Amino acid sequence: MTSYAKAHTNIALIKYWGKKDPQLMLPMNNSISLTLDAFYTETWVSFQKELTSDRFILNETVQDTKQSKKVVKFLNEARAISKTKLFAEVKSINHVPTAAGLASSASGMAALAGATSLALGLPLDDISLSRLARHGSGSATRSIYGGFSEWQKGSDDATSYAVPLKEDLSDWDLAMIFILINDQPKKISSTAGMAHTVETSIFYPGWLKAIDGDLKDVRQAISEKNFTLLGETAERNALRMHATMLGANPPFTYLAPGTLTALDIVQKLREQGILGYCTMDAGPNVKVLVEKANVKTFLDALSVTFPKENLVVAFPGRGIELKEK
Ligand code: FM0
């Protein structure tokens, strides 16, 4: 029997940046994200007596030991919880440019947690799935849900998971435009980048000091459907996260010249009263939060500078789907 899961990626409006406990994957701060329909991962998992080690096949290519490391680490956690010794075959199709800062680990690890839980008979409620996904990747906790969700940092394994904030967005016409500036895998993984930042950045204490205010504003914006408050807070929070990296030693940045060009275009539109707000993750790509009615105006303005095929429009997406196949 093969178990199947499909999970969409999410983009954080309040970022997760830093671990308090790398072993348990507990974050320094809560984060809030929007799950999107455009990018997702499909994963098939089967535990088989015949296997003598785990096998990971990504986009129809067998992965070597190094490429399979995160998946095997996750499977070891799942085996420990379910007390099985069987190895698994994991097949994934990633409908996301891998490791380009488009949060493929979020959809990938959420789908892996879902399909593995189904295969091993582990609990399938949202909180259990979110907790298990956390062992794969922090951002994956939030991809269990559709719409907006918040990862509550918690204080131990049992209390660190995401909860839905607003799953049904049929009454709010939001969209996110992805500007693909570079789809090459990044040089510094988000895991390594955040660890280095927590350890060395003189701005990291400032990041933590501001987080409660940013969280409060985004929660309020979501409950009131206040687009301006949502966007302003998200952009401010993203830039603060990127500032922590500039304050690290040695300093580093994921931002590229194209990132700043995109920020500039969006800011100029805002000056004309056409509202959009930017957020960037551990990569140079920019995601612009807009209202659906303005998507075309933004695409027209951005396509003067960026190739049309590098602009992808996404809408709020659904939570994880599980199936026995
Ligand atoms: O998504 O070390 O989940 O909140 O994307 O695997 O737990 O890849 F901008 C960075 C994603 C962090 C913000 O970190 O790291 C966010 C980020 P892991 P992830």
Boltz pocket constraint, residues with backbone or C-beta under 6 A from the ligand:
constraints:
  - pocket:
      binder: B
      contacts: [[A, 10], [A, 11], [A, 12], [A, 14], [A, 15], [A, 16], [A, 17], [A, 31], [A, 103], [A, 105], [A, 106], [A, 134], [A, 136], [A, 137], [A, 138], [A, 139], [A, 140], [A, 190], [A, 191], [A, 192], [A, 280], [A, 281], [A, 282]]
      max_distance: 6.0
